[in-house]
Amino acid sequence: MKHKIGISLIAASFLLIGAGCVNPVETQTPPVVETHSTYTNEMFGYKITYPKTFTQLDSKIENADLSLAFPTTFTEGTNLSEAKINVSAHKEIKIPSEPACLTHPYTGKPLAESVMHAGEKFYTYNVEDAGAGQRYNYRAYQILKNNVCYSIVMLLHSTARENYDAVNRPIAFDNLAVVSAFDSIFATFTFSK
């Protein structure tokens, strides 16, 4: 019995010593791939994050601080011809009793619908317009804070599918996916001041 225990201890010792002699397998940590970009506006104290798949447009042409085009995966083969997001901030210049930031851009009536985001009340509106086979949809979130109007607006421009013959008719774009992408970008908007 003592002989078996001695052999077992010697065998276990060799296994433990041998295990220490084996070189550990080297593993490489994959590089971190950044999938998002963050736009920061120091002057008006806000930032917003968006997927790198969105293309930054010339914001001066768009009259915005940041203008983004949706990736072609949202538009290709569909009736959606243009989809973009404009983010801007500007000093409110209208009289305080009727701030332009809190009025509907087409009706001039005060904005009534609102959502809470990061403890702040953002007003929201949707506008749909159409003509000559073209359809436009605007969805916006706006807040007036410290006499500055912050605005995050999505513009969708699509064509009327019924204007195409059956052979060339594009598929309808996925409105739910587009709105979801916009809302997820809006969800990253934060004030830095």
Buried (B, 14 or more C-beta within 10 A) or exposed (E): EEEEEEEEEEEEEEEEEEEEEEEEEEEEEEEEEEEEBEBEBEEBBBBBBBBEBBEEBEBEEBEBBBBBBBBEEBBEEBBBBEBBBBBBBBEBEEEEEEBBBBBBBEEEEEBEEBEEBEEBEBBBBEBEEEEEEEBBBBBBBBBBBEEBBBBBBBBBBBBEBEEEEEEEEBEEBBEEEBBEBBBEBBEBBBBEE
